[in-house]
């Protein structure tokens, strides 16, 4: 069986069910609930073994779209879906994560696997899902200091969220975590949790720096030209960026 089309970039586009089917086509026994990352690793390892020590599984040697009709017809059924350029609508995993666009906005993206969605909808009290944005004093803290919910629809898989403007005091850090929460009437259940990430914040010392105020900068900050940059910022922008 030809394995030259197996590359990490291609395998990442497959849903978990397609990866399991592909592994089965290659005779790889996949235990239940095995992470898709391990399945991809097994497939890449097999590809490397079959193609020789000089093979590079991270680089696609042949694009699917360049295959001849004869080569395409010889592909396993689980691979033929790769001839479609569109990514799958869902990877059928319940998970959530986010990235900062800037200190004020974060882009949150999530997915709910079909089995979990079916189970939630079967409950008479199910009212939908929300994004629960929580702030913690430390990475190890279990109880948030404050937070808020954002209503989202079941059809959505991503949303920009504006973060609360509750700035930490000097030398204090805030950690952000966003949960995907199923709501059942007055009750709720977190079905997926993101990682905790420290909030990007500015220096209180620099934020309070104004012309006429004598601020004490470190020798490194002085050498960097920070004092002149603060003066130019005040002269041309005033408080527009604070």
C-alpha positions in Angstrom: 0.0 0.0 0.0 1.3 3.4 -1.0 2.2 5.6 2.1 3.9 8.5 0.3 0.8 10.8 0.9 0.9 10.3 4.7 2.2 13.6 6.2 1.4 15.3 9.5 -0.2 18.3 7.7 -2.6 16.0 5.9 -3.4 13.8 8.9 -4.2 16.8 11.1 -7.1 17.6 8.7 -8.8 14.3 9.3 -11.4 13.7 11.9 -10.8 11.2 14.7 -13.1 8.7 13.1 -11.3 9.0 9.8 -7.9 8.5 11.6 -9.2 5.4 13.3 -10.5 4.0 9.9 -7.2 4.8 8.3 -5.2 3.1 11.0 -7.5 0.1 10.6 -6.7 0.1 6.8 -3.0 -0.1 7.7 -3.5 -2.9 10.3 -2.8 -0.7 13.3 -4.8 -1.8 16.4 -6.1 1.4 18.1 -7.3 1.0 21.8 -10.5 2.8 22.8 -10.3 6.5 23.7 -6.7 6.8 22.4 -5.9 10.5 21.7 -5.8 11.5 18.0 -2.3 12.8 18.5 -1.1 9.3 19.3 -3.0 7.9 16.3 -1.2 10.4 14.1 2.1 9.5 15.6 1.5 5.8 15.0 0.6 6.5 11.3 3.7 8.7 10.8 5.9 6.1 12.4 4.5 3.4 10.1 5.0 5.7 7.1 8.6 6.3 8.1 9.3 2.6 8.5 7.7 1.7 5.1 9.4 4.5 3.2 12.8 4.0 4.7 15.1 5.8 7.1 15.4 8.9 4.8 11.7 9.5 4.6 10.4 12.7 6.1 6.8 12.2 7.3 6.4 15.9 8.0 6.7 16.8 4.3 4.1 15.7 1.8 6.0 14.0 -1.1 2.9 14.0 -3.3 -0.2 16.2 -2.9 -3.5 14.4 -3.1 -4.7 16.7 -5.8 -1.8 15.6 -8.0 -2.7 12.0 -8.0 -3.8 10.3 -11.2 -7.3 8.7 -11.4 -5.7 5.3 -11.1 -3.7 6.3 -8.0 -6.7 7.9 -6.4 -8.9 4.9 -7.0 -6.4 2.7 -5.2 -6.7 4.8 -2.0 -8.5 3.5 1.1 -12.0 5.0 1.5 -10.9 6.9 4.6 -8.2 8.7 2.5 -10.5 9.6 -0.4 -12.2 12.3 1.6 -8.8 14.1 1.6 -9.3 14.9 -2.1 -11.8 17.5 -0.9 -9.9 20.7 -0.2 -12.3 21.8 2.6 -11.4 21.0 6.2 -14.0 18.9 8.1 -16.6 20.9 10.0 -15.8 19.2 13.2 -13.0 16.8 14.6 -15.6 15.2 16.9 -13.7 16.0 20.1 -15.0 17.9 23.1 -12.4 20.5 23.8 -11.8 24.3 24.0 -8.9 26.6 23.8 -8.1 30.3 23.1 -5.4 32.7 21.8 -4.9 36.3 22.7 -5.5 38.8 19.9 -4.3 41.6 22.2 -4.6 42.3 26.0 -8.4 43.2 25.5 -9.6 40.5 23.1 -9.2 36.7 22.9 -10.3 34.3 20.2 -12.0 31.2 21.7 -12.5 28.1 19.6 -14.2 24.8 20.7 -15.8 21.6 19.5 -18.3 19.2 21.0 -18.3 15.5 19.9 -21.5 14.0 18.6 -22.0 11.6 21.6 -21.8 14.5 24.1 -24.1 16.7 22.1 -26.7 13.9 21.8 -26.5 13.3 25.6 -27.0 17.0 26.4 -30.0 17.4 24.0 -31.6 14.3 25.5 -31.9 16.1 28.9 -35.2 18.0 29.2 -33.5 20.8 31.2 -30.8 21.4 28.6 -30.8 25.2 27.8 -27.6 25.3 25.6 -23.9 26.1 26.2 -22.0 29.2 27.3 -18.4 30.2 27.5 -17.4 30.8 31.1 -14.5 33.3 31.3 -12.8 33.0 34.7 -9.9 34.9 36.2 -7.5 33.4 38.8 -4.9 34.9 41.1 -2.4 32.1 40.3 -1.9 29.2 38.0 -2.5 26.8 40.9 -5.6 28.5 42.2 -8.9 26.4 41.9 -11.4 29.2 42.7 -11.7 32.1 40.3 -11.7 35.7 41.7 -14.2 36.8 39.2 -15.7 35.9 35.8 -18.6 36.1 33.4 -20.5 34.0 30.9 -20.9 34.5 27.1 -23.9 32.8 25.4 -23.1 30.9 22.2 -25.1 28.8 19.9 -24.6 25.0 19.3 -23.7 25.8 15.6 -20.7 28.0 16.6 -17.2 26.8 16.9 -15.3 30.1 17.5 -15.9 33.5 18.9 -14.0 36.7 19.8 -14.5 37.5 23.5 -13.8 40.9 25.0 -12.0 40.5 28.3 -12.9 42.3 31.5 -11.1 45.6 32.1 -10.3 44.7 35.7 -6.6 45.4 35.8 -4.4 43.7 38.4 -2.5 45.9 40.8 1.2 46.3 40.5 3.3 43.1 40.8 0.0 41.0 40.7 -0.8 38.5 37.9 -4.1 37.3 36.7 -4.6 34.0 34.9 -7.4 33.4 32.4 -9.3 30.1 31.8 -12.3 29.7 29.6 -14.7 26.7 30.1 -17.2 25.3 27.8 -20.3 24.9 30.0 -23.6 23.1 29.4 -26.5 24.8 31.1 -29.4 22.8 32.6 -31.9 25.2 34.1 -30.4 26.5 37.3 -27.5 24.0 37.1 -24.4 24.0 34.9 -21.6 21.5 34.0 -18.2 22.2 32.6 -17.7 19.8 29.6 -14.3 21.2 28.5 -11.7 23.4 30.1 -9.0 25.4 28.4 -5.5 25.8 29.8 -4.7 28.7 32.2 -2.8 31.5 30.5 -1.4 34.6 32.2 -3.0 37.8 31.1 -0.8 40.3 29.2 -0.7 43.5 31.3 1.4 46.7 31.1 3.8 48.0 33.7 2.1 50.2 36.3 5.3 52.2 36.6 5.2 53.0 32.9 1.4 53.5 32.9 1.8 56.3 35.5 4.8 57.9 33.7 3.9 61.5 32.8 6.0 64.5 31.9 7.0 66.3 35.0 6.9 63.1 37.1 10.2 61.7 38.2 10.1 58.0 37.5 12.9 55.6 38.5 13.9 53.4 35.6 16.3 50.6 35.7 19.7 51.1 34.0 18.6 48.7 31.2 15.4 50.6 30.7 17.3 53.9 30.5 19.7 52.5 27.9 16.7 51.2 25.9 15.5 54.8 25.3 12.3 54.2 27.3 12.1 57.7 28.8 12.3 59.3 25.3 9.7 56.9 24.0 7.3 57.8 26.9 7.8 61.5 26.2 7.0 61.0 22.4 4.0 58.9 23.2 2.6 61.6 25.5 3.3 64.4 23.0 1.6 62.7 20.0 -1.0 60.4 21.6 -1.8 61.7 25.0 -4.0 59.1 26.8 -5.4 57.4 23.7 -3.5 54.1 24.2 -3.7 53.9 28.0 
